[in-house]
Amino acid sequence: MDKYVCEVCDWVYDPATGDPENGVAPGTKFEDLPDDWVCPLCGVGKDQFRKVD
């Protein structure tokens, strides 16, 4: 599964870890995150993330 990085603060969403503090279980693909999910560090939306190569 692909990792995604926040272009504002460089926080990395790793699907293997998820975002359990915000209700996202490990194993959740970035594409499957709710539309209203935001970066847990700086609060920007999914549109501010890019796939890590």
C-alpha positions in Angstrom: 0.0 0.0 0.0 1.2 3.5 -0.9 2.2 6.1 1.7 1.2 9.7 1.3 2.9 12.8 2.6 1.3 16.1 3.6 2.6 18.9 1.4 2.2 21.4 4.3 3.8 19.8 7.2 5.5 16.6 5.8 3.4 14.2 8.0 3.3 10.8 6.4 0.1 8.7 6.2 1.2 5.1 6.3 -1.7 2.7 5.7 0.1 0.0 7.7 -0.3 2.2 10.8 -3.5 4.1 9.9 -4.5 7.0 12.1 -6.0 5.2 15.2 -6.1 8.4 17.3 -8.7 9.7 14.7 -10.6 6.5 14.1 -8.7 5.1 11.1 -7.8 1.5 11.6 -4.4 0.1 10.5 -4.7 -1.3 6.9 -6.9 1.5 5.7 -5.8 2.7 2.2 -5.4 6.4 1.7 -8.1 6.3 -1.0 -10.5 4.7 1.6 -10.1 7.5 4.1 -13.3 9.5 4.7 -13.6 12.7 2.6 -13.6 14.8 5.7 -10.4 13.3 7.1 -7.7 15.8 7.8 -4.0 15.7 8.6 -3.7 15.0 12.3 -0.7 17.3 12.6 -1.7 20.5 10.7 -5.4 20.0 9.8 -5.3 20.2 6.0 -7.5 18.0 3.8 -6.7 15.0 1.7 -6.2 17.2 -1.4 -3.0 18.5 0.2 -1.3 15.0 0.2 0.8 13.5 -2.5 1.9 9.9 -3.0 5.4 9.0 -1.8 7.5 7.6 -4.6 
